[in-house]
Amino acid sequence: MRVLLMRTCLADMVAPSVARAARTALERAGVEVVVPRGQTCCGQPGWSSGHPDQARPVARRALRAFRGGDPVVVPSGSCAAMVRHGYPELFAGRPEEAEAREMAERTVELSQYLARDGLRPRPAGSGSVTYHDSCHMLRILGERESPRSVIAGVDGMELREMQQTEVCCGFGGTFSVSFPEVSGRLGDEKARNAAAAGADELVACDLSCLLHIAGRARRTGIPLRVRHLAEVLAE
Amino acid sequence: MSEPPKAGARPVAYPDAVEPLRERTREALADGELAGNLATAAATWGAGRARIGHEHPFAQMRERTREIRRGNIGRLPELLERLEAQVTEAGGVVARVADSDAACRYVTDLAAARGASLVAKSKSMATEEIKLNEAVEEAGLRVVETDLGEWILQLAGQHPSHIIAPAVHLNKSQVRDLFMAESGDDLPGDREALVAHARRRLREVFASADIGISGVNLAVADTGTLCVVENEGNGRLVTALPRVHVAVMGMERVVADWEEAAHVLQILPMAAIGDDAATYVNLITGPRAPGEADGPEELHLVILDGGRAALRGTEFEEALDCIRCGACLYACPMWRSVGGQAYGSPYSGPIGAVLTPLLEGMRGERSSELPFLSSLCGACHEACPAGIPLHDLLVRLRARVSTPGTRRDRILFRLWSRAWRHPVLYGATRWGARLGLRLVGRGGWARRLPGPGAAWTDQRDLPTRWPPR
């Protein structure tokens, strides 16, 4: 089994440990991991902010970097959704359309990949986590079960569901800086719900949500530890 | 008989906002009473929807609605032809109008020709869209909203904050204050007493109105029947008591036949209020026929284009599938946080952020801002009984609206695109970012970032080490 790992730009910029953890988790599950060198960003920031013409060359770079028939595994529900759902539209009617659709077909989020093939990285986990359903993971990929089943596969780890786990945390890409007050208010609600779950930490499949929730929790004095699900699996 | 109630402060219909949308969202967030009112309303809706989801095959019904509405919009010209023929056959008059001005003129001309002085209205978003109340008042007539929520707003000089629950942003005690100010009566604070007061005041209107104006939830092409769904009975009175009934509908609100109508009429209250049925479903086919005991002498159906026909065949066509249930508003975390008033448009929430630029044009101030008031979380799409991909439409609109205020963003995205299409330049930004984080971090956190990062730290700290501790 061989996969191409998309590190994601956000992990590259602020949390390289997330991409490393994704690699470790996959390797421990017996998967051969290739991290294509030419990769940059999937292009979502430009696409969802209304700049498709700027996003396309960046996405084209991803098409080139992830060529080949191997699955593309992404430790982000949002980036995976961009490739799966956004690329066919971004490249519609263009020469790369077929290639974009082909890449979309074989792109999966990390926990989806692990759960689908029943792979177990066998991490040394303990304690409890609560899980935040990130929006694109939940509503574009339609993925609710995989992260939960992966968490359930960690011996000795308990999942404590929070209230309103399916409600947006308020990050929303550039929304977080266009309407920071609304974004912040939603972040407060998410952080409060996460803290009230009584788990040791909050995990999610999207670093972007976690950056926002953790940053908002710290600003408003809500005690909350956060980690990407990949980091739990790489323990 | 006492004098019918008057409107309070004369509202100016959706003026171009003096403040940017972000300012308006801040003010809404600062209003604690508003937050409570919105939370209560959204929770009630959520509970209803959850129950509906358990008791009905909502997902399948949603698929069917989508199929129906896609078909309706695809065959729109043909369905409208048939509708017009059937309404005329039943004795009604059909006016197809291109825009708001033409729609309002039709109504005011008709009122003048009939020597009308008092107009009673039941809830209608189309008339809100064309600013009919303002036009009718300008023509020297008195117009009274008879839907409880709409009447409350008329007294308050406000516009609807929700498609089906227009005054949902106000609570009981705020309503009591408005009623007392209007009537001069001292009223008890309980819900029943307030409703009884409104009923008493509004009955006077039904009895004396010359013209009744309603919206149309759905028009059935096969039989020329107009469906008006409501919960208070005011719609029945408005459409039946006055001598003249004028129904105003957006041109997309047509279905082919009764099989389709039955389905949409069933899913509408499920989606809208989380209930199996609305209290009143008025089915109106023509005016009073010879030998019939009640109904108006004249029925006029105003079919409004207002920018709709131009959407057919475009990437925004699915916006026409909307059945105006308001579910996407309740489902939207942004609408739930700031309410509908902050949007400054007749249509608020996700569908409002989509419809406003589509109907008003991409260049207006509202148009350039509203599509960005969304985290693209997709809860609107999930809640939509017609399965409209509202989040996709928002993304497409962001690329189309003119955003003169955000030249800086355009430059930043151009730079971003130039740099991140090349692995080497990307690598440089990556090292730059990590170096930057090391420089601004204090104990693993940054509290204030310079430049474009300032908007991030406006509301949150930034972890400079991961995982943050």
HADDOCK unambig.tbl for C-alpha pairs under 7 A between the chains (distance, minus, plus):
assign (segid A and resid 12 and name CA) (segid B and resid 430 and name CA) 6.29 0.50 0.50
assign (segid A and resid 13 and name CA) (segid B and resid 430 and name CA) 5.27 0.50 0.50
assign (segid A and resid 13 and name CA) (segid B and resid 433 and name CA) 5.66 0.50 0.50
assign (segid A and resid 13 and name CA) (segid B and resid 434 and name CA) 6.24 0.50 0.50
assign (segid A and resid 14 and name CA) (segid B and resid 434 and name CA) 6.67 0.50 0.50
assign (segid A and resid 14 and name CA) (segid B and resid 464 and name CA) 6.86 0.50 0.50
assign (segid A and resid 15 and name CA) (segid B and resid 466 and name CA) 5.35 0.50 0.50
assign (segid A and resid 17 and name CA) (segid B and resid 466 and name CA) 7.00 0.50 0.50
assign (segid A and resid 38 and name CA) (segid B and resid 423 and name CA) 5.55 0.50 0.50
assign (segid A and resid 39 and name CA) (segid B and resid 423 and name CA) 6.57 0.50 0.50
assign (segid A and resid 40 and name CA) (segid B and resid 420 and name CA) 6.22 0.50 0.50
assign (segid A and resid 40 and name CA) (segid B and resid 423 and name CA) 6.07 0.50 0.50
assign (segid A and resid 40 and name CA) (segid B and resid 426 and name CA) 6.32 0.50 0.50
assign (segid A and resid 41 and name CA) (segid B and resid 420 and name CA) 6.94 0.50 0.50
assign (segid A and resid 46 and name CA) (segid B and resid 413 and name CA) 6.50 0.50 0.50
assign (segid A and resid 48 and name CA) (segid B and resid 395 and name CA) 5.49 0.50 0.50
assign (segid A and resid 49 and name CA) (segid B and resid 398 and name CA) 6.37 0.50 0.50
assign (segid A and resid 50 and name CA) (segid B and resid 395 and name CA) 6.18 0.50 0.50
assign (segid A and resid 50 and name CA) (segid B and resid 396 and name CA) 6.87 0.50 0.50
assign (segid A and resid 50 and name CA) (segid B and resid 398 and name CA) 4.30 0.50 0.50
assign (segid A and resid 50 and name CA) (segid B and resid 399 and name CA) 3.76 0.50 0.50
assign (segid A and resid 51 and name CA) (segid B and resid 399 and name CA) 5.77 0.50 0.50
assign (segid A and resid 52 and name CA) (segid B and resid 399 and name CA) 6.94 0.50 0.50
assign (segid A and resid 54 and name CA) (segid B and resid 413 and name CA) 6.66 0.50 0.50
assign (segid A and resid 54 and name CA) (segid B and resid 414 and name CA) 6.18 0.50 0.50
assign (segid A and resid 54 and name CA) (segid B and resid 417 and name CA) 5.18 0.50 0.50
assign (segid A and resid 55 and name CA) (segid B and resid 417 and name CA) 6.41 0.50 0.50
assign (segid A and resid 57 and name CA) (segid B and resid 417 and name CA) 6.90 0.50 0.50
assign (segid A and resid 57 and name CA) (segid B and resid 421 and name CA) 5.76 0.50 0.50
assign (segid A and resid 58 and name CA) (segid B and resid 417 and name CA) 6.18 0.50 0.50
assign (segid A and resid 58 and name CA) (segid B and resid 420 and name CA) 5.92 0.50 0.50
assign (segid A and resid 58 and name CA) (segid B and resid 421 and name CA) 4.43 0.50 0.50
assign (segid A and resid 61 and name CA) (segid B and resid 421 and name CA) 5.78 0.50 0.50
assign (segid A and resid 135 and name CA) (segid B and resid 377 and name CA) 5.03 0.50 0.50
assign (segid A and resid 135 and name CA) (segid B and resid 378 and name CA) 6.91 0.50 0.50
assign (segid A and resid 136 and name CA) (segid B and resid 377 and name CA) 6.63 0.50 0.50
assign (segid A and resid 139 and name CA) (segid B and resid 378 and name CA) 6.18 0.50 0.50
assign (segid A and resid 168 and name CA) (segid B and resid 333 and name CA) 6.94 0.50 0.50
assign (segid A and resid 168 and name CA) (segid B and resid 377 and name CA) 6.14 0.50 0.50
assign (segid A and resid 170 and name CA) (segid B and resid 375 and name CA) 6.39 0.50 0.50
assign (segid A and resid 171 and name CA) (segid B and resid 375 and name CA) 6.68 0.50 0.50
assign (segid A and resid 172 and name CA) (segid B and resid 375 and name CA) 3.91 0.50 0.50
assign (segid A and resid 172 and name CA) (segid B and resid 376 and name CA) 6.30 0.50 0.50
assign (segid A and resid 175 and name CA) (segid B and resid 372 and name CA) 6.82 0.50 0.50
assign (segid A and resid 175 and name CA) (segid B and resid 374 and name CA) 6.69 0.50 0.50
assign (segid A and resid 175 and name CA) (segid B and resid 375 and name CA) 5.72 0.50 0.50
assign (segid A and resid 177 and name CA) (segid B and resid 455 and name CA) 5.13 0.50 0.50
assign (segid A and resid 177 and name CA) (segid B and resid 456 and name CA) 5.67 0.50 0.50
assign (segid A and resid 179 and name CA) (segid B and resid 22 and name CA) 5.96 0.50 0.50
assign (segid A and resid 180 and name CA) (segid B and resid 455 and name CA) 6.97 0.50 0.50
assign (segid A and resid 180 and name CA) (segid B and resid 459 and name CA) 6.25 0.50 0.50
assign (segid A and resid 181 and name CA) (segid B and resid 26 and name CA) 6.47 0.50 0.50
assign (segid A and resid 181 and name CA) (segid B and resid 459 and name CA) 6.84 0.50 0.50
assign (segid A and resid 182 and name CA) (segid B and resid 334 and name CA) 6.93 0.50 0.50
assign (segid A and resid 182 and name CA) (segid B and resid 337 and name CA) 6.92 0.50 0.50
assign (segid A and resid 184 and name CA) (segid B and resid 459 and name CA) 5.93 0.50 0.50
assign (segid A and resid 215 and name CA) (segid B and resid 460 and name CA) 4.72 0.50 0.50
assign (segid A and resid 215 and name CA) (segid B and resid 461 and name CA) 4.36 0.50 0.50
assign (segid A and resid 215 and name CA) (segid B and resid 462 and name CA) 5.41 0.50 0.50
assign (segid A and resid 215 and name CA) (segid B and resid 463 and name CA) 6.70 0.50 0.50
assign (segid A and resid 216 and name CA) (segid B and resid 459 and name CA) 6.75 0.50 0.50
assign (segid A and resid 216 and name CA) (segid B and resid 460 and name CA) 4.53 0.50 0.50
assign (segid A and resid 216 and name CA) (segid B and resid 461 and name CA) 6.43 0.50 0.50
assign (segid A and resid 218 and name CA) (segid B and resid 461 and name CA) 6.58 0.50 0.50
assign (segid A and resid 219 and name CA) (segid B and resid 460 and name CA) 5.50 0.50 0.50
assign (segid A and resid 219 and name CA) (segid B and resid 461 and name CA) 5.81 0.50 0.50
assign (segid A and resid 225 and name CA) (segid B and resid 469 and name CA) 6.82 0.50 0.50
assign (segid A and resid 226 and name CA) (segid B and resid 467 and name CA) 6.90 0.50 0.50
assign (segid A and resid 227 and name CA) (segid B and resid 467 and name CA) 5.88 0.50 0.50
